[in-house]
Amino acid sequence: MNFAESLKALGVAVFVLVFTIAASFPMVAVYAYLIEPGHPPEFYTEAANWIAPWSSHILGPIAFFACNYWLVKTGRARFPLRFAATTIGFYLLVDLAMLGTLLGIPLSTYFTLGILLSLSAKIVAAFWGARLGLARRTAST
């Protein structure tokens, strides 16, 4: 895999992280305005701690599938399965670095059953998207 493809894989990883974090804000807003309105801000800050991870659990695999599918289907990734593995690897590196350095969260608390299941879904989605993208690319040529 060349440098340009590595940058694309890093871009996918960063996109998935930013996308899932950004998506958590409207999820908390919906909870605050439609499901549990009328509470003090501290209540919603606490609710964000359990609502926000669901954007990663649900939207993360969808984003990994879509990005890998699109980049492989359009021929922008020459080695589909290696590209998918690299996107996941970069995702882990960036996510762990962000949690450990920026947020000060101990990495021992990161590897819970829920996180491992979520990560497994992202891995499956990335590889599935790459394989399906390759199938579509070879079918159209």
C-alpha positions as CSV (number, residue, x, y, z in Angstrom):
1,M,0.0,0.0,0.0
2,N,1.5,3.3,-1.0
3,F,1.5,6.6,0.9
4,A,-1.6,8.0,-0.8
5,E,-3.7,5.0,0.2
6,S,-2.4,5.2,3.7
7,L,-3.5,8.8,3.9
8,K,-7.0,7.7,2.5
9,A,-7.2,5.0,5.2
10,L,-6.2,7.6,7.9
11,G,-8.9,9.9,6.5
12,V,-11.5,7.2,6.8
13,A,-10.5,6.6,10.4
14,V,-10.6,10.2,11.3
15,F,-13.9,10.7,9.4
16,V,-15.6,7.9,11.3
17,L,-14.4,9.3,14.6
18,V,-15.5,12.8,13.9
19,F,-18.8,11.7,12.3
20,T,-19.8,9.5,15.3
21,I,-18.8,12.2,17.8
22,A,-20.7,14.9,15.8
23,A,-23.8,12.6,15.6
24,S,-23.9,12.3,19.3
25,F,-24.9,16.0,19.7
26,P,-28.2,15.7,17.9
27,M,-28.9,12.5,19.7
28,V,-28.5,14.2,23.0
29,A,-30.6,17.2,21.8
30,V,-33.4,14.9,20.8
31,Y,-33.3,13.3,24.2
32,A,-33.3,16.7,25.9
33,Y,-36.1,18.3,23.9
34,L,-38.3,15.4,23.0
35,I,-37.8,12.5,25.5
36,E,-36.9,14.1,28.8
37,P,-37.5,17.9,28.6
38,G,-37.4,20.2,31.6
39,H,-34.3,19.0,33.5
40,P,-31.3,21.0,34.5
41,P,-28.2,21.0,32.3
42,E,-26.3,18.6,34.6
43,F,-29.0,16.0,33.9
44,Y,-28.3,16.2,30.2
45,T,-24.5,16.2,30.7
46,E,-24.9,13.0,32.6
47,A,-27.2,11.5,30.0
48,A,-24.7,12.4,27.3
49,N,-22.3,9.9,28.9
50,W,-24.5,7.0,28.1
51,I,-26.2,8.4,24.9
52,A,-23.0,9.4,23.0
53,P,-21.4,6.0,22.8
54,W,-24.4,4.7,21.0
55,S,-23.6,6.9,18.0
56,S,-20.3,5.1,17.8
57,H,-21.9,1.7,18.3
58,I,-24.6,2.2,15.6
59,L,-23.1,4.7,13.2
60,G,-19.5,3.6,13.3
61,P,-20.1,0.3,11.5
62,I,-22.3,2.0,8.9
63,A,-19.7,4.6,8.2
64,F,-16.9,2.0,8.0
65,F,-19.0,0.0,5.5
66,A,-19.9,3.0,3.4
67,C,-16.4,4.4,3.2
68,N,-14.7,1.1,2.4
69,Y,-17.4,0.2,-0.1
70,W,-17.2,3.5,-1.9
71,L,-13.4,3.8,-1.9
72,V,-12.9,0.2,-3.2
73,K,-15.8,0.4,-5.7
74,T,-14.5,3.5,-7.3
75,G,-11.0,2.0,-7.6
76,R,-9.4,4.4,-5.1
77,A,-8.1,1.5,-3.0
78,R,-6.0,-1.0,-4.9
79,F,-5.9,-3.7,-2.2
80,P,-9.4,-3.8,-0.7
81,L,-8.9,-6.0,2.3
82,R,-5.5,-4.4,3.3
83,F,-7.2,-1.0,2.9
84,A,-10.0,-2.1,5.2
85,A,-7.6,-3.5,7.8
86,T,-5.6,-0.2,7.6
87,T,-8.7,1.9,8.2
88,I,-9.4,-0.1,11.3
89,G,-5.8,0.0,12.5
90,F,-5.7,3.8,12.1
91,Y,-9.1,4.1,13.9
92,L,-7.8,2.2,16.9
93,L,-4.6,4.3,17.0
94,V,-6.4,7.6,16.8
95,D,-9.2,6.6,19.2
96,L,-6.8,5.2,21.8
97,A,-4.5,8.2,21.5
98,M,-7.4,10.6,21.8
99,L,-8.8,8.8,24.9
100,G,-5.5,8.5,26.6
101,T,-3.9,11.8,25.9
102,L,-6.7,14.3,25.3
103,L,-9.3,13.0,27.7
104,G,-7.0,11.3,30.2
105,I,-9.1,8.1,30.3
106,P,-7.1,5.0,31.4
107,L,-6.8,2.5,28.5
108,S,-7.7,-0.3,30.9
109,T,-11.3,1.0,31.0
110,Y,-11.4,1.1,27.2
111,F,-11.5,-2.6,26.6
112,T,-14.9,-3.6,27.9
113,L,-17.3,-6.2,26.4
114,G,-19.4,-3.4,24.8
115,I,-16.4,-1.7,23.2
116,L,-15.1,-5.0,21.9
117,L,-18.5,-5.9,20.4
118,S,-18.7,-2.4,18.8
119,L,-15.2,-2.7,17.5
120,S,-16.0,-6.2,16.1
121,A,-19.0,-4.8,14.3
122,K,-16.8,-2.1,12.8
123,I,-14.2,-4.6,11.7
124,V,-16.8,-6.8,10.0
125,A,-18.5,-3.8,8.4
126,A,-15.1,-2.5,7.0
127,F,-14.2,-5.8,5.5
128,W,-17.7,-6.4,4.2
129,G,-17.8,-3.0,2.6
130,A,-14.4,-3.6,1.0
131,R,-15.4,-7.1,-0.3
132,L,-18.7,-5.8,-1.7
133,G,-17.0,-2.8,-3.2
134,L,-14.5,-5.1,-4.9
135,A,-17.3,-7.3,-6.2
136,R,-19.1,-4.2,-7.7
137,R,-15.9,-2.9,-9.2
138,T,-15.0,-6.2,-10.9
139,A,-18.6,-6.6,-12.1
140,S,-18.6,-3.2,-13.8
141,T,-15.3,-3.8,-15.6
